[in-house]
């Protein structure tokens, strides 16, 4: 009886692992601090604006989501990481991947808004230092 129960749990574990695709993007250490007072980050003074920076695997998109809240996304597509990097659409409200056609939400943590991608973009941690008006991005 115990063997049957263990067998059932083992099979259930294997089947659930098949439904959970692993992120194909390689890990790259990120620890970047940017001074938001610099001219290249002037767009981040207003909520809803976006700036692209180098770092991560293919660059990072930074989005100001609130007065003291920022989001930072890897610019590598989770469906086709080897082809081009994620860009912003012309209205700068979605992140798109020209190669495979996947789209990702800028405002909702990089979730997939248009397939074929199944996994969201990698989100980096952000820490806003109000006193120095700087932003730290880490993984």
Secondary structure, DSSP 4 states (H G I P E B T S, - for coil): -HHHHHHHHHHHHHHHHHTSPPP-SPP---EEEEETTSGGGGGGGSTT-EEEES-TTT-EEEEEEETTEEEEEESS-SS-TTS---EE-TTSSEEE-TTT--EEETTTTT-EEESS--SPPPEEEEEEETTTTEEEEE-
